[in-house]
Amino acid sequence: MKRLFIIILSIILVSLAIPVFATSTGGTSAQFLKIPIGPRPESMGGAFTGLADDGSALFWNPAGTGQFEKAHMIAGYIGYVAKIKYEYFAAGFPIGDYYRLGIGLGALNSPPMLVTTFETLDIDGNIINNIYGTAGDEFNASSNLFILNLSRKFRYGDRDLFYVGGNLKYVRESLADYKAFTLAYDLGILFKVTESFRLGLSLQNLGGELKFISEKEQLPQAFRFGLSYFFVNNELNRLVAASDIVKYIDEDIKVGIGGEYTFRDLFVLRLGYNNADLGSMTAGLGVIIKFIKTRRVKGVVKRTEMVRVGINYAFVDYGDFGQTHRYSVGFRF
């Protein structure tokens, strides 16, 4: 019965993804939703849909938070091209034996930009006038995201079989005096095939449109399929490889692969590749700091991990557009 339920759920998700594979006849709005969140997934080539086991999970696969046995949090910063900054926060925590609740925030801000039209420049390119006011007028652009996540794990005996989850999204964009907002949703499923092997499916940015002035544009709907495999997973070494296939409605199919090696649960090295037009090679580092409580019970010393802090960095080279750096701090407690 459980196997039949898994098959039916997978078919439903794939059926919902069919429109994403159609060619879009127009543009899409809210392009900031495509920015990879978290230096850990980014340094693994954006291959995280089939892993999704840290605080950034709800940005990649909303089912991933179903794996959380403790509270997870992440806060990060992206120094993007053209001095664009993206800041984000996410948290997920258990609300019972089976359910998990998560929230996520994202804010993208660009530096002030000069208002320019054909009327504002003379033949030599000097600013002479401005249809909105005096010469030198500036405007700002920003994008904001709020996510409410709910996931559930399904068990058989003492083993987790799979996780399902969904996000409700509030998306807002601002350009000078114009503002637009919409609601959208994500759906995801993550199969724990074995202790070492996982498969994930995620549909993102469904159902929403943004309207500036008079024109409506849909969000960049996406279908993600990913897998991960732990070659080694013990106290001394952990080695996991992952791969993702991603299709945005307004882009060709992208493929990402990556790996992560953890030594003594303290130091982490990551490497990845994706076939995006820019930023194909990715790499990153991580450090894990653990706060341990030691107590003696009937003559036996017991050590309990109270808080785990993960500090992560990723580097992506965008060629002529420059290098970008990602930083994050994550907590598990």
Sine and cosine of phi, psi and omega as CSV:
sin_phi,cos_phi,sin_psi,cos_psi,sin_omega,cos_omega
0.00,0.00,-0.70,0.72,0.01,-1.00
-0.90,0.44,-0.64,0.77,0.01,-1.00
-0.89,0.45,-0.66,0.75,0.03,-1.00
-0.89,0.45,-0.64,0.76,0.03,-1.00
-0.88,0.47,-0.66,0.75,0.02,-1.00
-0.88,0.47,-0.70,0.72,-0.02,-1.00
-0.89,0.45,-0.71,0.70,-0.02,-1.00
-0.90,0.44,-0.68,0.74,0.00,-1.00
-0.89,0.45,-0.65,0.76,0.02,-1.00
-0.91,0.42,-0.66,0.75,0.01,-1.00
-0.89,0.46,-0.65,0.76,0.02,-1.00
-0.88,0.47,-0.71,0.70,0.00,-1.00
-0.89,0.45,-0.70,0.72,0.00,-1.00
-0.91,0.41,-0.61,0.79,0.04,-1.00
-0.89,0.45,-0.66,0.76,0.04,-1.00
-0.91,0.41,-0.42,0.91,-0.04,-1.00
-0.99,0.16,-0.24,0.97,-0.08,-1.00
-0.82,0.57,-0.69,0.72,0.03,-1.00
-0.87,0.50,-0.45,0.89,-0.01,-1.00
-0.92,0.40,-0.48,0.88,-0.03,-1.00
-0.99,0.12,-0.11,0.99,0.08,-1.00
-0.97,0.25,0.46,-0.89,0.03,-1.00
-0.98,0.21,0.79,-0.61,-0.01,-1.00
-0.96,0.27,0.70,-0.71,0.01,-1.00
-1.00,0.08,-0.16,0.99,0.01,-1.00
-0.60,-0.80,-0.11,-0.99,0.01,-1.00
-0.99,0.16,0.09,-1.00,0.09,-1.00
-0.84,-0.55,0.42,-0.91,-0.02,-1.00
-0.99,-0.15,-0.01,-1.00,0.09,-1.00
0.77,0.64,0.79,0.62,-0.01,-1.00
-0.89,0.45,-0.31,0.95,0.02,-1.00
-0.89,0.45,-0.33,0.94,0.03,-1.00
-0.92,0.40,-0.24,0.97,0.02,-1.00
-1.00,0.06,-0.20,0.98,-0.05,-1.00
-0.92,0.40,0.82,-0.57,0.03,-1.00
-0.90,0.43,0.73,-0.68,-0.06,-1.00
-0.97,-0.23,0.77,-0.63,0.07,-1.00
0.99,-0.13,0.82,-0.57,0.01,-1.00
-0.91,0.42,-0.44,0.90,0.03,-1.00
-0.91,0.41,-0.82,0.57,0.06,-1.00
-0.88,0.48,-0.63,0.78,-0.04,-1.00
-0.90,0.44,-0.66,0.75,-0.02,-1.00
-0.95,0.30,-0.21,0.98,0.09,-1.00
-0.99,-0.14,0.44,0.90,0.04,-1.00
0.96,0.29,0.31,0.95,-0.03,-1.00
0.96,0.27,0.36,0.93,0.01,-1.00
-0.99,-0.15,1.00,-0.06,-0.11,-0.99
-0.60,-0.80,-0.11,0.99,-0.07,-1.00
-0.89,0.45,-0.57,0.82,-0.01,-1.00
-1.00,-0.04,0.14,0.99,0.02,-1.00
-0.86,-0.52,-0.92,0.40,0.20,-0.98
0.66,0.75,0.81,0.58,-0.12,-0.99
-0.88,-0.47,0.36,0.93,0.10,-0.99
-0.73,-0.69,-0.16,-0.99,-0.12,-0.99
-0.88,0.47,-0.35,0.94,0.00,-1.00
-0.99,0.11,0.05,1.00,-0.13,-0.99
-0.82,0.57,-0.67,0.74,-0.11,-0.99
-0.93,0.36,-0.24,0.97,0.11,-0.99
-0.99,0.15,-0.30,0.95,-0.09,-1.00
-0.93,-0.37,-0.73,0.68,-0.01,-1.00
-0.49,-0.87,0.95,-0.33,-0.09,-1.00
-0.89,0.46,-0.26,0.96,0.05,-1.00
-0.98,0.22,-0.31,0.95,-0.09,-1.00
-0.88,0.48,-0.52,0.85,-0.01,-1.00
-0.91,0.41,-0.30,0.95,0.05,-1.00
-0.89,0.45,-0.30,0.95,0.01,-1.00
-0.98,0.19,-0.25,0.97,-0.14,-0.99
-0.94,0.34,0.85,-0.52,0.14,-0.99
-0.99,-0.14,-0.26,0.97,0.08,-1.00
-0.76,-0.65,0.18,-0.98,0.05,-1.00
-0.94,0.33,0.68,-0.73,0.06,-1.00
-0.85,-0.52,0.64,-0.77,0.07,-1.00
-0.66,-0.75,0.49,-0.87,0.08,-1.00
-0.53,-0.85,0.63,-0.77,0.11,-0.99
-0.71,-0.70,0.69,-0.72,-0.09,-1.00
-0.51,-0.86,0.17,-0.99,-0.06,-1.00
-0.62,-0.78,0.67,-0.74,0.08,-1.00
-0.84,-0.54,0.87,-0.50,0.17,-0.99
-1.00,0.03,1.00,-0.09,-0.15,-0.99
-1.00,0.03,0.05,-1.00,0.01,-1.00
-0.90,0.43,0.37,-0.93,0.03,-1.00
0.85,0.52,0.51,0.86,0.04,-1.00
0.88,0.47,0.40,0.91,0.08,-1.00
-0.99,0.15,0.67,-0.74,-0.03,-1.00
-0.87,-0.49,0.68,-0.74,0.05,-1.00
-0.79,-0.61,0.82,-0.57,0.03,-1.00
-0.86,-0.52,0.59,-0.81,-0.07,-1.00
-0.52,-0.86,0.34,-0.94,0.05,-1.00
-0.54,-0.84,0.62,-0.78,0.06,-1.00
-0.52,-0.85,0.48,-0.88,0.03,-1.00
-0.49,-0.87,0.57,-0.82,0.07,-1.00
-0.59,-0.81,0.59,-0.81,-0.07,-1.00
-0.42,-0.91,0.45,-0.89,0.03,-1.00
-0.93,0.36,0.59,-0.80,0.11,-0.99
-0.81,-0.59,0.50,0.87,-0.02,-1.00
0.46,-0.89,-0.15,-0.99,-0.02,-1.00
-0.94,0.33,-0.46,0.89,-0.14,-0.99
-0.85,-0.53,-0.43,0.90,-0.12,-0.99
-0.98,-0.18,0.50,-0.86,0.05,-1.00
-0.74,-0.67,0.62,-0.79,0.01,-1.00
-0.88,-0.47,0.64,-0.77,0.00,-1.00
-0.63,-0.77,0.41,-0.91,0.12,-0.99
-0.71,-0.70,0.50,-0.87,0.03,-1.00
-0.59,-0.81,0.57,-0.82,0.02,-1.00
-0.73,-0.69,0.62,-0.78,0.08,-1.00
-0.61,-0.79,0.64,-0.77,0.00,-1.00
-0.63,-0.78,0.87,-0.49,0.05,-1.00
-0.94,-0.35,0.76,-0.65,0.00,-1.00
-0.72,-0.69,0.69,-0.73,0.06,-1.00
-0.97,-0.25,0.41,-0.91,0.06,-1.00
-0.92,0.39,0.37,-0.93,0.04,-1.00
-0.81,0.59,0.68,-0.73,-0.02,-1.00
-0.89,-0.46,0.56,-0.83,-0.03,-1.00
-0.98,0.22,0.74,-0.68,0.07,-1.00
-0.95,0.30,0.88,-0.47,-0.01,-1.00
-0.74,-0.68,0.71,-0.70,0.15,-0.99
-0.65,-0.76,0.00,-1.00,0.04,-1.00
-0.89,0.46,-0.43,0.90,-0.04,-1.00
-0.98,0.19,-0.21,0.98,-0.13,-0.99
-1.00,-0.09,-0.16,0.99,-0.09,-1.00
-0.85,-0.53,0.61,-0.79,0.11,-0.99
-1.00,0.02,-0.10,-0.99,-0.11,-0.99
-0.90,0.43,-0.40,0.92,0.02,-1.00
-1.00,-0.05,0.04,1.00,0.01,-1.00
1.00,0.05,0.16,0.99,0.01,-1.00
-0.99,0.11,0.59,-0.80,0.02,-1.00
-0.96,0.29,0.82,-0.58,-0.05,-1.00
-0.86,-0.50,-0.50,0.87,-0.05,-1.00
-0.30,-0.95,0.17,-0.99,-0.03,-1.00
-0.53,-0.85,0.79,-0.62,-0.07,-1.00
-0.92,0.40,-0.28,0.96,0.03,-1.00
-0.99,-0.16,0.01,1.00,-0.02,-1.00
0.46,-0.89,-0.59,-0.81,-0.05,-1.00
-0.98,0.21,0.31,-0.95,0.03,-1.00
-0.87,0.50,0.61,-0.79,0.03,-1.00
1.00,-0.04,0.12,0.99,0.05,-1.00
-0.87,0.50,0.58,-0.81,0.00,-1.00
-0.82,-0.57,0.34,-0.94,0.09,-1.00
-0.67,-0.74,0.29,-0.96,-0.01,-1.00
-0.86,-0.51,0.44,-0.90,0.10,-1.00
-0.75,-0.66,0.65,-0.76,0.00,-1.00
-0.49,-0.87,0.38,-0.93,0.04,-1.00
-0.67,-0.75,0.62,-0.78,-0.04,-1.00
-0.71,-0.71,0.52,-0.85,-0.03,-1.00
-0.66,-0.75,0.70,-0.71,0.14,-0.99
-0.79,-0.62,0.73,-0.68,-0.04,-1.00
-0.82,-0.57,0.72,-0.70,0.19,-0.98
-0.90,-0.43,0.85,-0.53,-0.14,-0.99
-0.89,-0.45,0.63,-0.77,0.12,-0.99
-0.66,-0.75,0.76,-0.65,0.00,-1.00
-0.67,-0.75,0.27,-0.96,0.00,-1.00
-0.59,-0.81,0.63,-0.78,0.09,-1.00
-0.98,-0.20,0.50,-0.87,0.02,-1.00
-0.85,-0.52,0.78,-0.62,-0.09,-1.00
-0.88,-0.47,0.40,-0.91,0.16,-0.99
-0.73,-0.68,0.94,-0.35,-0.11,-0.99
0.93,0.37,-0.82,-0.57,0.01,-1.00
-0.97,-0.25,0.34,0.94,-0.08,-1.00
-0.81,-0.58,0.73,-0.68,0.13,-0.99
-0.95,0.32,0.75,-0.66,0.03,-1.00
-0.99,-0.10,-0.77,0.64,-0.01,-1.00
-0.31,-0.95,0.19,-0.98,-0.03,-1.00
-0.75,-0.66,0.62,-0.79,0.10,-0.99
-0.81,-0.58,0.49,-0.87,-0.02,-1.00
-0.33,-0.94,0.27,-0.96,0.03,-1.00
-0.55,-0.84,0.48,-0.88,0.09,-1.00
-0.88,-0.47,0.66,-0.75,0.26,-0.97
-0.97,-0.26,0.80,-0.60,-0.12,-0.99
-0.89,-0.45,0.66,-0.75,0.20,-0.98
-0.93,-0.37,0.88,-0.48,-0.07,-1.00
-0.89,-0.45,0.77,-0.64,-0.02,-1.00
-0.71,-0.71,0.68,-0.73,0.07,-1.00
-0.76,-0.65,0.58,-0.82,-0.01,-1.00
-0.74,-0.67,0.74,-0.68,0.04,-1.00
-0.67,-0.74,0.96,-0.30,-0.07,-1.00
0.83,0.56,-0.86,-0.52,-0.03,-1.00
-1.00,-0.01,0.01,1.00,-0.06,-1.00
-0.99,-0.16,0.66,-0.75,-0.01,-1.00
-0.67,-0.74,0.54,-0.84,0.05,-1.00
-0.51,-0.86,0.52,-0.85,0.04,-1.00
-0.55,-0.84,0.33,-0.94,0.01,-1.00
-0.35,-0.93,0.21,-0.98,0.11,-0.99
-0.94,-0.35,0.59,-0.81,0.04,-1.00
-0.55,-0.83,0.05,-1.00,0.00,-1.00
-0.54,-0.84,0.39,-0.92,0.09,-1.00
-0.85,-0.52,0.47,-0.88,0.11,-0.99
-0.75,-0.67,0.58,-0.82,0.00,-1.00
-0.44,-0.90,0.37,-0.93,0.09,-1.00
-0.59,-0.81,0.60,-0.80,-0.01,-1.00
-0.71,-0.70,0.87,-0.49,-0.02,-1.00
-0.99,-0.10,0.77,-0.64,0.14,-0.99
-0.99,-0.15,0.99,0.10,-0.11,-0.99
-0.89,0.46,-0.76,0.65,0.13,-0.99
-0.68,-0.73,-0.03,-1.00,0.06,-1.00
-0.90,0.43,-0.38,0.93,-0.06,-1.00
-0.97,-0.26,-0.34,0.94,-0.19,-0.98
-0.86,-0.51,0.78,-0.63,0.02,-1.00
-0.74,-0.67,0.51,-0.86,0.08,-1.00
-0.79,-0.61,0.64,-0.76,-0.01,-1.00
-0.71,-0.70,0.56,-0.83,0.11,-0.99
-0.77,-0.64,0.65,-0.76,0.00,-1.00
-0.54,-0.84,0.71,-0.70,0.13,-0.99
-0.92,-0.40,0.77,-0.64,-0.15,-0.99
-0.80,-0.60,0.51,-0.86,0.14,-0.99
0.88,0.47,0.69,0.73,-0.02,-1.00
-1.00,0.03,0.60,-0.80,0.21,-0.98
1.00,0.09,-0.09,1.00,-0.09,-1.00
-0.96,-0.29,0.50,-0.86,0.11,-0.99
-0.66,-0.75,0.58,-0.81,0.09,-1.00
-0.93,-0.36,0.66,-0.75,-0.03,-1.00
-0.85,-0.53,0.91,-0.41,0.14,-0.99
-0.97,-0.25,0.83,-0.55,-0.02,-1.00
0.87,0.49,-1.00,0.00,-0.07,-1.00
-0.78,-0.62,-0.26,0.96,-0.08,-1.00
-0.99,-0.15,0.67,-0.74,0.07,-1.00
-0.97,-0.24,0.63,-0.78,0.09,-1.00
-0.71,-0.71,0.67,-0.75,0.00,-1.00
-0.97,0.24,0.31,-0.95,0.06,-1.00
-0.97,0.25,0.31,-0.95,0.00,-1.00
-0.97,0.25,0.99,0.13,0.00,-1.00
-0.86,0.51,0.57,-0.82,-0.08,-1.00
-0.62,-0.79,0.54,-0.84,0.16,-0.99
-0.88,-0.47,0.78,-0.62,0.01,-1.00
-0.84,-0.54,0.70,-0.71,0.14,-0.99
-0.76,-0.65,0.78,-0.63,-0.04,-1.00
-0.59,-0.81,0.36,-0.93,0.07,-1.00
-0.65,-0.76,0.40,-0.92,0.06,-1.00
-0.59,-0.81,0.50,-0.87,-0.01,-1.00
-0.60,-0.80,0.78,-0.62,0.04,-1.00
-1.00,-0.04,0.94,-0.33,0.05,-1.00
-0.97,0.25,-0.60,0.80,0.05,-1.00
-0.67,-0.75,0.67,-0.75,0.02,-1.00
-0.43,-0.90,1.00,0.08,0.03,-1.00
-0.62,-0.79,-0.09,-1.00,-0.08,-1.00
-0.92,0.39,-0.47,0.88,-0.04,-1.00
-1.00,0.05,-0.71,0.71,-0.07,-1.00
-0.69,-0.73,0.55,-0.84,0.17,-0.99
-0.66,-0.75,0.81,-0.59,0.01,-1.00
-0.75,-0.66,0.89,-0.46,0.00,-1.00
-0.79,-0.61,0.65,-0.76,0.09,-1.00
-0.89,-0.46,0.53,-0.85,-0.05,-1.00
-0.58,-0.81,0.39,-0.92,0.05,-1.00
-0.55,-0.84,0.58,-0.82,0.02,-1.00
-0.75,-0.66,0.58,-0.81,0.23,-0.97
-0.90,-0.44,0.81,-0.58,-0.10,-1.00
-0.79,-0.61,0.73,-0.68,0.06,-1.00
-0.76,-0.65,0.93,-0.36,0.17,-0.99
-1.00,0.02,0.50,-0.87,-0.09,-1.00
-0.89,0.45,-0.42,0.91,-0.03,-1.00
-0.94,-0.34,0.30,0.95,-0.01,-1.00
-0.65,-0.76,0.28,-0.96,0.14,-0.99
-0.96,0.28,0.22,-0.97,0.01,-1.00
-0.91,0.41,0.70,-0.71,0.05,-1.00
-0.91,-0.42,0.54,-0.84,0.02,-1.00
-0.80,-0.60,0.71,-0.70,0.05,-1.00
-0.77,-0.64,0.61,-0.79,0.08,-1.00
-0.72,-0.69,0.48,-0.88,0.00,-1.00
-0.21,-0.98,0.16,-0.99,0.01,-1.00
-0.55,-0.83,0.35,-0.93,-0.01,-1.00
-0.65,-0.76,0.78,-0.63,0.07,-1.00
-0.88,-0.48,0.79,-0.61,0.00,-1.00
-0.89,-0.46,0.79,-0.62,-0.02,-1.00
-0.95,-0.32,0.86,-0.52,0.04,-1.00
0.81,0.58,0.46,0.89,0.02,-1.00
0.84,0.55,0.52,0.85,-0.04,-1.00
-0.77,-0.64,-0.69,0.73,-0.08,-1.00
-0.85,-0.53,0.64,-0.77,-0.11,-0.99
-0.75,-0.66,0.70,-0.72,0.11,-0.99
-0.85,-0.52,0.65,-0.76,-0.03,-1.00
-0.68,-0.73,0.51,-0.86,0.02,-1.00
-0.52,-0.86,0.60,-0.80,-0.01,-1.00
-0.42,-0.91,0.17,-0.98,0.03,-1.00
-0.50,-0.86,0.63,-0.78,0.19,-0.98
-0.64,-0.77,0.37,-0.93,-0.09,-1.00
-1.00,-0.06,0.48,0.88,0.11,-0.99
-0.91,0.42,0.35,-0.94,-0.03,-1.00
-0.89,0.45,-0.55,0.84,0.00,-1.00
-0.76,-0.66,0.42,-0.91,0.08,-1.00
0.93,0.38,0.65,0.76,-0.11,-0.99
-0.95,0.30,-0.62,0.78,0.01,-1.00
-1.00,-0.07,0.74,-0.67,-0.02,-1.00
-0.73,-0.68,0.46,-0.89,0.02,-1.00
-0.43,-0.90,0.36,-0.93,-0.02,-1.00
-0.25,-0.97,0.23,-0.97,0.00,-1.00
-0.75,-0.66,0.39,-0.92,0.06,-1.00
-0.51,-0.86,0.51,-0.86,0.08,-1.00
-0.77,-0.63,0.70,-0.71,0.00,-1.00
-0.93,-0.37,0.81,-0.58,0.03,-1.00
-0.89,-0.45,0.80,-0.60,-0.06,-1.00
-0.89,-0.45,0.70,-0.71,0.08,-1.00
-0.97,-0.25,0.91,-0.42,-0.14,-0.99
-0.94,-0.33,0.69,-0.72,0.12,-0.99
-0.98,-0.22,0.82,-0.57,0.00,-1.00
-0.95,-0.33,0.74,-0.67,0.04,-1.00
-0.57,-0.82,0.42,-0.91,-0.02,-1.00
-0.95,-0.31,0.82,-0.57,0.01,-1.00
-0.84,-0.54,0.92,-0.39,-0.01,-1.00
0.79,0.61,0.70,0.72,0.05,-1.00
0.99,0.13,-0.05,1.00,-0.01,-1.00
-0.96,-0.29,0.79,-0.62,0.01,-1.00
-0.99,0.14,0.82,-0.57,0.02,-1.00
-0.89,-0.45,0.71,-0.70,0.00,-1.00
-0.92,-0.39,0.80,-0.60,-0.02,-1.00
-0.84,-0.54,0.78,-0.63,0.04,-1.00
-0.98,0.21,0.89,-0.46,-0.03,-1.00
-1.00,0.05,-0.77,0.64,-0.03,-1.00
-0.63,-0.77,0.67,-0.74,0.11,-0.99
-0.90,-0.44,0.78,-0.63,0.00,-1.00
-0.90,-0.44,0.81,-0.59,0.05,-1.00
-0.92,-0.40,0.85,-0.53,0.05,-1.00
-0.95,-0.31,0.87,-0.50,-0.12,-0.99
-0.80,-0.60,0.52,-0.85,0.01,-1.00
-0.66,-0.75,0.62,-0.79,0.08,-1.00
-0.70,-0.71,0.55,-0.83,0.02,-1.00
-0.84,-0.55,0.75,-0.66,0.05,-1.00
-0.74,-0.67,0.78,-0.62,-0.01,-1.00
-0.99,-0.14,0.87,-0.49,0.01,-1.00
-0.98,-0.21,0.44,0.90,0.08,-1.00
0.89,0.47,-0.82,-0.57,-0.02,-1.00
-0.90,0.43,-0.34,0.94,0.00,-1.00
-0.99,0.12,-0.11,0.99,0.05,-1.00
0.99,-0.15,-0.01,-1.00,-0.02,-1.00
-0.99,-0.15,0.53,-0.85,0.08,-1.00
-0.86,-0.50,0.51,-0.86,-0.05,-1.00
-0.80,-0.60,0.70,-0.72,0.04,-1.00
-0.89,-0.46,0.68,-0.74,0.03,-1.00
-0.73,-0.69,0.56,-0.83,0.10,-0.99
-0.43,-0.90,0.41,-0.91,0.14,-0.99
-0.81,-0.59,0.81,-0.59,-0.02,-1.00
-0.87,-0.49,0.47,-0.88,-0.01,-1.00
-0.75,-0.66,0.59,-0.81,0.17,-0.99
-0.71,-0.71,0.80,-0.59,-0.06,-1.00
-0.47,-0.88,0.00,0.00,0.00,0.00
